[in-house]
Amino acid sequence: MSERQTFSDIDLATARKLAANPGAMLVDVRENWEFEEFNEGGINIPLAEIRNRRDLVRDCDTIIVICTNGVRSRVAAMDYCRVPEWAEKKIFHVKGGILEAE
């Protein structure tokens, strides 16, 4: 039995640096209206839609998940870790979310 993929907690500054790399994608899992109000870039996939919209990040080597305070993004990171075909991906969770920087 293979080990389950895990994610790493990172801060917002590290997330910004990682997101600038080729093959990396910042995924904001807040609701659309929250993303439109303010965001750190990347793409918006609300938490309730992450399973149905995995195709948007399928080709990324690195996935960085963010939300307001880190709760929803942690759930999303755990979900991404459960995809068996994604065992080689690097998955990061922004601990403390966008509010961490304020």
KOLRO-782209 format. One record per residue (C-alpha): x, y, z; residue in three letters. Coordinates in Angstrom, 1 decimal, m for minus. Each point is the difference from the previous one (the first is absolute). Layout:
<atoms>
ATOM | x | y | z | type
ATOM | X | Y | Z | ALA
...
</atoms>
This chain:
<atoms>
ATOM | x | y | z | type
ATOM | 0.0 | 0.0 | 0.0 | MET
ATOM | 1.4 | 3.4 | m1.0 | SER
ATOM | 0.2 | 2.9 | 2.4 | GLU
ATOM | m2.6 | 2.7 | m0.3 | ARG
ATOM | 1.0 | 3.3 | m1.6 | GLN
ATOM | 0.4 | 2.8 | 2.6 | THR
ATOM | 0.0 | 3.7 | m0.3 | PHE
ATOM | 2.3 | 2.6 | 1.6 | SER
ATOM | m1.0 | 3.1 | 1.9 | ASP
ATOM | 1.6 | 3.2 | m1.3 | ILE
ATOM | m0.4 | 3.7 | 0.7 | ASP
ATOM | m1.4 | 2.5 | m2.5 | LEU
ATOM | 3.4 | 1.4 | m1.0 | ALA
ATOM | 1.2 | m3.5 | m0.9 | THR
ATOM | m3.3 | m0.6 | m1.9 | ALA
ATOM | 0.6 | 3.1 | m2.1 | ARG
ATOM | 3.5 | m1.2 | m0.9 | LYS
ATOM | m1.1 | m3.5 | m0.8 | LEU
ATOM | m2.9 | 1.2 | m2.1 | ALA
ATOM | 2.4 | 1.9 | m2.3 | ALA
ATOM | 1.8 | m3.2 | m1.0 | ASN
ATOM | m0.9 | m1.8 | m3.3 | PRO
ATOM | m2.3 | m2.9 | 0.6 | GLY
ATOM | m1.4 | 1.5 | 3.2 | ALA
ATOM | m3.6 | 1.1 | 0.6 | MET
ATOM | m1.5 | 2.0 | 2.8 | LEU
ATOM | m3.6 | m1.2 | 0.6 | VAL
ATOM | m2.2 | 2.2 | 2.1 | ASP
ATOM | m2.8 | m2.1 | 1.4 | VAL
ATOM | m2.2 | 2.9 | 1.3 | ARG
ATOM | m3.4 | 0.8 | m1.6 | GLU
ATOM | 0.0 | 2.0 | m3.2 | ASN
ATOM | m1.1 | 3.2 | 1.6 | TRP
ATOM | 2.8 | m0.2 | 2.5 | GLU
ATOM | 2.6 | m0.6 | m2.7 | PHE
ATOM | m1.4 | 3.0 | m2.0 | GLU
ATOM | 0.2 | 2.2 | 3.1 | GLU
ATOM | 3.7 | m0.7 | 0.5 | PHE
ATOM | 2.4 | m2.7 | m1.0 | ASN
ATOM | 3.6 | m1.0 | m0.2 | GLU
ATOM | m0.3 | m1.1 | m3.7 | GLY
ATOM | m0.2 | m3.5 | m1.3 | GLY
ATOM | m3.3 | m1.6 | m0.7 | ILE
ATOM | m3.2 | m0.1 | 1.9 | ASN
ATOM | m1.5 | m3.5 | 0.7 | ILE
ATOM | m2.5 | 0.2 | 2.9 | PRO
ATOM | 0.5 | m2.8 | 2.5 | LEU
ATOM | m3.4 | m1.6 | m1.0 | ALA
ATOM | 1.2 | m0.3 | m3.6 | GLU
ATOM | 3.6 | m1.3 | 0.4 | ILE
ATOM | m0.8 | m3.6 | m0.8 | ARG
ATOM | m1.9 | 0.9 | m3.1 | ASN
ATOM | 2.6 | 2.4 | m1.3 | ARG
ATOM | 3.2 | m2.0 | 0.6 | ARG
ATOM | 0.7 | 0.2 | m3.7 | ASP
ATOM | 1.0 | 3.7 | 0.5 | LEU
ATOM | 3.1 | m1.1 | 2.0 | VAL
ATOM | 0.6 | m3.5 | m1.3 | ARG
ATOM | 3.1 | 1.1 | m2.0 | ASP
ATOM | 1.6 | 2.0 | 2.8 | CYS
ATOM | 3.0 | m1.3 | 1.8 | ASP
ATOM | m0.6 | 2.2 | 3.1 | THR
ATOM | m3.4 | 0.9 | 1.4 | ILE
ATOM | m0.2 | 2.8 | 2.7 | ILE
ATOM | m3.4 | 0.2 | 1.7 | VAL
ATOM | m1.2 | 3.2 | 1.7 | ILE
ATOM | m3.1 | 1.4 | 1.6 | CYS
ATOM | m0.8 | 2.7 | 2.6 | THR
ATOM | 1.3 | m1.5 | 3.2 | ASN
ATOM | 1.3 | m3.5 | m1.0 | GLY
ATOM | m3.0 | m2.2 | 0.9 | VAL
ATOM | m1.5 | m0.6 | m3.5 | ARG
ATOM | 3.4 | m0.2 | m1.7 | SER
ATOM | 1.1 | m2.7 | 2.5 | ARG
ATOM | m3.0 | m2.1 | m1.0 | VAL
ATOM | 0.7 | 0.6 | m3.7 | ALA
ATOM | 3.7 | m1.0 | 0.5 | ALA
ATOM | m1.0 | m3.2 | 1.8 | MET
ATOM | m2.4 | m0.8 | m2.9 | ASP
ATOM | 2.7 | 0.6 | m2.6 | TYR
ATOM | 2.3 | m2.4 | 1.9 | CYS
ATOM | m2.6 | m2.8 | m0.4 | ARG
ATOM | 0.3 | 0.0 | m3.8 | VAL
ATOM | 2.1 | m3.1 | m0.6 | PRO
ATOM | 1.3 | 1.3 | m3.4 | GLU
ATOM | 1.3 | 3.1 | 1.7 | TRP
ATOM | 2.5 | m1.8 | 2.3 | ALA
ATOM | 2.9 | 1.9 | m1.6 | GLU
ATOM | m1.5 | 3.5 | 0.2 | LYS
ATOM | 1.2 | 2.4 | 2.7 | LYS
ATOM | m3.0 | 1.3 | 1.9 | ILE
ATOM | 0.2 | 3.0 | 2.3 | PHE
ATOM | m2.6 | 1.6 | 2.4 | HIS
ATOM | 0.3 | 3.6 | 1.0 | VAL
ATOM | m0.2 | m0.2 | 3.8 | LYS
ATOM | m2.0 | 2.9 | 1.3 | GLY
ATOM | m1.2 | 0.9 | m3.5 | GLY
ATOM | m0.2 | 3.5 | m1.4 | ILE
ATOM | m0.6 | 1.5 | 3.4 | LEU
ATOM | 3.4 | m1.3 | 1.2 | GLU
ATOM | 1.7 | 2.9 | m1.8 | ALA
ATOM | m2.1 | 2.7 | 1.6 | GLU
</atoms>
